[in-house]
């Protein structure tokens, strides 16, 4: 089977059978394109159905030589496994060569978080005398108040706000929807933006349902949110590299430290696996360890 045909079929499978979002399909496709590039460098004519476990191990070594970090290698491996699962389902192969392929060991890095005081200082640094000030405050309050990913924030719709019952509906990875509670401060900021400022914006066709708009009446880019947070951090002299994701980490960390059930936090964050959410228990343990070190007489 030719590589281009295999990749095209794989893309159709991801879209029609797995119902993945376009971004996810592109990401998986890039992983298989890398395998194709590797196969093209080999002296033997490697086809999708002739690649062996040994070939795949050589491919991982090749990717490593390119300088890719273990987490990127693990993501590529995930794409390769999905590809061979598809080939197996289609009877293009009889055995899956990726089945015994081991993922590289990833040292899980604890995410940076902000203290509640730092979050208050960042929000207080917003210039509310400007029209975009009300919007920017609503952005930060929503990021911290509901733990959204930046892409979820930029795609947030008016029709998915249920502020009277303190919930918002979020479309996450793989186009999966979830209901997330939203706090009083975020609701207050959203209402000010929507009812007092956004109503005066000339909105472009097709963007009428998007919550956060720029001056031209189109949805904000993720880059804008990054730059906004970077600017506010510089304004208050915060010597820490932060991003929109830092608010998401802070949301989860503060919940876990406050005693929230881990399954509830998993649901709010939209994590597929509880293992992903467990990183916040590690953060909590680090806090407990530092407390013991500081105050226990035997430490």
C-alpha positions as CSV (number, residue, x, y, z in Angstrom):
1,X,0.0,0.0,0.0
2,X,1.3,3.5,-0.9
3,X,2.0,5.9,2.0
4,X,-0.2,8.7,0.6
5,X,-3.2,6.3,0.3
6,X,-2.6,5.0,3.8
7,X,-2.4,8.5,5.3
8,X,-5.6,9.6,3.4
9,X,-7.5,6.5,4.6
10,X,-6.2,7.1,8.2
11,X,-7.5,10.7,8.1
12,X,-10.9,9.6,7.0
13,X,-11.0,7.0,9.8
14,X,-10.1,9.7,12.4
15,X,-12.7,12.0,11.1
16,X,-15.6,9.6,10.5
17,X,-15.0,6.8,13.0
18,X,-13.2,8.6,15.8
19,X,-14.9,12.0,15.3
20,X,-11.7,13.9,16.1
21,X,-11.3,17.6,15.6
22,X,-9.4,18.9,12.6
23,X,-6.4,20.0,14.7
24,X,-6.1,16.5,16.2
25,X,-6.3,14.9,12.7
26,X,-3.6,17.3,11.4
27,X,-1.4,16.4,14.4
28,X,-1.8,12.6,13.8
29,X,-1.2,13.1,10.1
30,X,2.1,14.9,10.8
31,X,3.2,12.0,13.0
32,X,2.7,9.5,10.1
33,X,4.3,11.9,7.7
34,X,7.5,11.7,9.9
35,X,7.3,7.9,9.7
36,X,7.0,8.1,5.9
37,X,10.0,10.5,5.8
38,X,12.0,7.9,7.8
39,X,10.9,5.0,5.6
40,X,12.0,7.1,2.5
41,X,15.5,7.3,3.9
42,X,15.9,3.5,4.2
43,X,17.6,1.4,1.5
44,X,14.8,-1.1,1.5
45,X,11.4,0.2,0.2
46,X,9.5,0.3,3.4
47,X,5.7,0.3,3.0
48,X,3.1,0.9,5.8
49,X,2.3,-2.9,5.8
50,X,6.0,-4.1,5.7
51,X,7.4,-2.0,8.6
52,X,8.5,-4.2,11.5
53,X,8.9,-3.6,15.2
54,X,12.7,-3.3,14.6
55,X,12.0,-0.6,11.9
56,X,9.8,1.3,14.4
57,X,12.5,1.2,17.0
58,X,15.0,2.6,14.5
59,X,12.4,5.3,13.7
60,X,12.2,6.3,17.4
61,X,16.0,6.4,17.5
62,X,15.9,8.6,14.3
63,X,13.4,11.0,15.9
64,X,15.6,11.1,19.0
65,X,18.6,12.1,16.9
66,X,16.5,15.0,15.5
67,X,16.5,16.4,19.0
68,X,12.9,15.8,19.9
69,X,12.2,15.8,23.6
70,X,10.7,12.6,25.2
71,X,7.2,14.1,25.5
72,X,7.2,14.9,21.8
73,X,8.4,11.4,21.0
74,X,5.6,9.9,23.2
75,X,3.0,12.0,21.3
76,X,4.4,10.7,17.9
77,X,4.3,7.2,19.2
78,X,0.7,7.6,20.1
79,X,0.0,8.7,16.5
80,X,1.9,5.6,15.2
81,X,-0.1,3.2,17.4
82,X,-3.4,4.8,16.2
83,X,-2.2,4.4,12.6
84,X,-1.4,0.7,13.0
85,X,-4.6,0.1,14.8
86,X,-6.4,1.5,11.7
87,X,-4.4,-0.7,9.4
88,X,-5.2,-3.7,11.5
89,X,-8.9,-2.9,11.4
90,X,-8.8,-2.5,7.6
91,X,-7.1,-5.9,7.3
92,X,-4.1,-4.2,5.6
93,X,-1.8,-5.9,8.2
94,X,-2.3,-9.1,10.1
95,X,-0.2,-8.2,13.2
96,X,0.5,-4.8,14.8
97,X,4.2,-4.0,14.8
98,X,3.7,-1.1,17.2
99,X,2.1,-3.3,19.9
100,X,5.4,-4.0,21.8
101,X,6.8,-0.5,21.2
102,X,7.6,1.2,24.5
103,X,7.1,4.9,25.1
104,X,10.2,6.9,26.2
105,X,10.3,7.7,29.9
106,X,8.9,11.1,30.6
107,X,9.8,13.0,33.7
108,X,6.6,14.7,34.6
109,X,7.3,18.4,35.2
110,X,5.1,20.1,37.8
111,X,3.3,23.1,36.2
112,X,3.9,26.6,37.4
113,X,1.0,28.1,39.4
114,X,0.1,31.5,40.7
115,X,-0.9,32.3,44.2
116,X,-4.4,33.8,44.8
117,X,-2.7,37.1,45.7
118,X,-0.8,37.1,42.3
119,X,-4.0,36.5,40.4
120,X,-5.7,39.4,42.2
121,X,-2.8,41.6,41.4
122,X,-2.9,40.7,37.7
123,X,-6.6,41.4,37.5
124,X,-6.2,44.7,39.4
125,X,-3.5,45.7,36.8
126,X,-6.1,45.8,34.0
127,X,-7.0,49.3,32.8
128,X,-10.8,49.4,33.2
129,X,-11.0,52.9,31.8
130,X,-10.7,51.4,28.3
131,X,-13.5,49.4,26.6
132,X,-11.3,46.4,26.3
133,X,-10.6,46.5,30.0
134,X,-14.0,45.0,30.9
135,X,-13.3,42.2,28.3
136,X,-9.8,41.5,29.6
137,X,-11.0,41.3,33.2
138,X,-13.8,38.8,32.1
139,X,-11.1,36.8,30.2
140,X,-8.9,36.4,33.3
141,X,-11.8,35.8,35.6
142,X,-13.1,33.1,33.3
143,X,-9.7,31.4,32.9
144,X,-9.2,31.2,36.6
145,X,-12.9,30.8,37.5
146,X,-13.4,27.7,35.3
147,X,-10.0,26.4,34.4
148,X,-10.5,26.7,30.6
149,X,-7.9,26.0,28.0
150,X,-7.1,29.1,25.9
151,X,-8.7,27.5,22.8
152,X,-11.8,26.8,24.8
153,X,-11.9,30.4,25.9
154,X,-11.5,31.9,22.4
155,X,-14.3,29.6,21.1
156,X,-16.7,30.2,24.0
157,X,-20.2,31.0,22.8
158,X,-23.0,33.2,24.3
159,X,-25.4,30.4,23.7
160,X,-23.4,28.1,26.0
161,X,-23.4,30.5,29.0
162,X,-25.9,29.5,31.7
163,X,-25.0,32.2,34.1
164,X,-28.3,32.1,36.0
165,X,-27.4,28.6,37.2
166,X,-23.7,29.3,37.3
167,X,-22.6,26.9,34.6
168,X,-21.0,27.2,31.2
169,X,-20.8,24.6,28.4
170,X,-17.3,24.1,27.0
171,X,-16.2,22.4,23.8
172,X,-12.9,20.8,24.6
173,X,-10.4,18.4,22.9
174,X,-12.0,16.1,20.3
175,X,-15.1,18.3,20.2
176,X,-16.2,16.9,23.5
177,X,-18.6,19.0,25.5
178,X,-18.7,19.4,29.2
179,X,-20.5,21.6,31.8
180,X,-18.2,23.6,34.1
181,X,-19.3,25.6,37.1
182,X,-18.3,29.3,37.1
183,X,-17.8,31.5,40.1
184,X,-19.5,34.7,41.1
185,X,-16.6,37.0,40.2
186,X,-16.4,35.6,36.7
187,X,-20.1,35.8,36.2
188,X,-20.1,39.5,37.3
189,X,-17.2,40.3,34.9
190,X,-18.9,38.5,32.0
191,X,-22.1,40.3,32.5
192,X,-20.4,43.7,32.5
193,X,-18.5,42.8,29.3
194,X,-21.5,41.4,27.5
195,X,-24.3,43.7,28.7
196,X,-22.4,47.0,28.9
197,X,-19.5,46.9,26.4
198,X,-19.9,44.1,23.9
199,X,-23.4,45.3,22.8
200,X,-21.7,48.4,21.3
201,X,-19.3,46.4,19.1
202,X,-20.0,46.1,15.4
203,X,-19.9,42.3,15.1
204,X,-18.7,40.6,11.8
205,X,-21.0,38.0,10.2
206,X,-20.5,34.5,11.7
207,X,-19.1,35.8,15.0
208,X,-22.4,36.9,16.6
209,X,-22.3,34.0,19.1
210,X,-18.7,34.4,20.2
211,X,-18.2,35.8,23.7
212,X,-14.8,37.5,23.4
213,X,-14.4,39.8,20.4
214,X,-11.7,42.3,19.3
215,X,-12.4,45.9,18.2
216,X,-13.1,44.6,14.6
217,X,-15.9,42.4,15.9
218,X,-14.1,39.1,15.3
219,X,-13.0,36.5,17.9
220,X,-9.7,37.0,19.7
221,X,-6.7,34.9,18.8
222,X,-4.9,32.7,21.3
223,X,-1.8,34.8,20.7
224,X,-3.6,37.9,21.9
225,X,-4.5,36.1,25.2
226,X,-0.8,35.1,25.6
227,X,0.4,38.7,25.0
228,X,-2.2,40.2,27.4
229,X,-1.1,38.0,30.3
230,X,2.6,38.6,29.5
231,X,1.9,42.4,29.5
232,X,0.0,42.3,32.8
233,X,2.8,40.2,34.4
234,X,5.4,42.8,33.4
235,X,3.2,45.6,34.7
236,X,3.1,44.1,38.2
237,X,6.7,43.0,38.1
238,X,5.9,39.3,38.3
239,X,9.2,37.5,37.6
240,X,7.7,34.3,36.4
241,X,7.0,33.0,32.8
242,X,3.2,32.6,32.8
243,X,0.7,31.8,30.1
244,X,-3.1,31.2,29.9
245,X,-2.4,27.6,30.9
246,X,-1.0,28.9,34.2
247,X,-4.5,30.1,35.2
248,X,-5.8,26.6,34.4
249,X,-3.1,25.0,36.6
250,X,-3.8,27.5,39.3
251,X,-7.5,26.8,39.2
252,X,-6.9,23.0,39.6
253,X,-4.2,23.4,42.2
254,X,-6.2,25.7,44.4
255,X,-9.2,23.3,44.2
256,X,-7.1,20.3,45.2
257,X,-5.3,22.2,48.0
258,X,-8.8,23.2,49.3
259,X,-9.8,19.5,49.5
260,X,-11.8,19.1,46.2
261,X,-12.5,15.6,45.0
262,X,-10.0,14.6,42.2
263,X,-12.8,13.1,40.1
264,X,-14.7,16.4,40.2
265,X,-11.5,18.3,39.2
266,X,-11.0,15.8,36.3
267,X,-14.5,16.4,35.1
268,X,-14.1,20.2,35.2
269,X,-10.8,20.2,33.4
270,X,-12.1,17.7,30.8
271,X,-9.2,15.3,31.3
272,X,-9.7,11.9,29.5
273,X,-7.8,10.1,32.2
274,X,-7.6,10.6,36.0
275,X,-3.8,10.0,35.6
276,X,-3.5,13.5,34.0
277,X,-5.4,15.1,36.9
278,X,-3.2,13.3,39.5
279,X,-0.4,15.7,38.8
280,X,-2.2,18.2,41.0
281,X,-2.0,15.8,44.0
282,X,1.8,15.8,43.4
283,X,1.7,19.6,43.7
284,X,-0.3,19.2,46.9
285,X,2.2,16.7,48.2
286,X,5.1,19.1,47.4
287,X,3.3,21.8,49.5
288,X,2.9,19.3,52.4
289,X,6.6,18.3,52.2
290,X,7.7,21.9,52.3
291,X,5.4,22.5,55.3
292,X,7.0,19.5,57.2
293,X,10.5,20.6,56.3
294,X,9.8,24.1,57.6
295,X,7.9,23.3,60.8
296,X,8.7,19.7,62.0
297,X,11.4,19.6,64.6
298,X,12.9,16.4,63.2
299,X,13.1,17.6,59.6
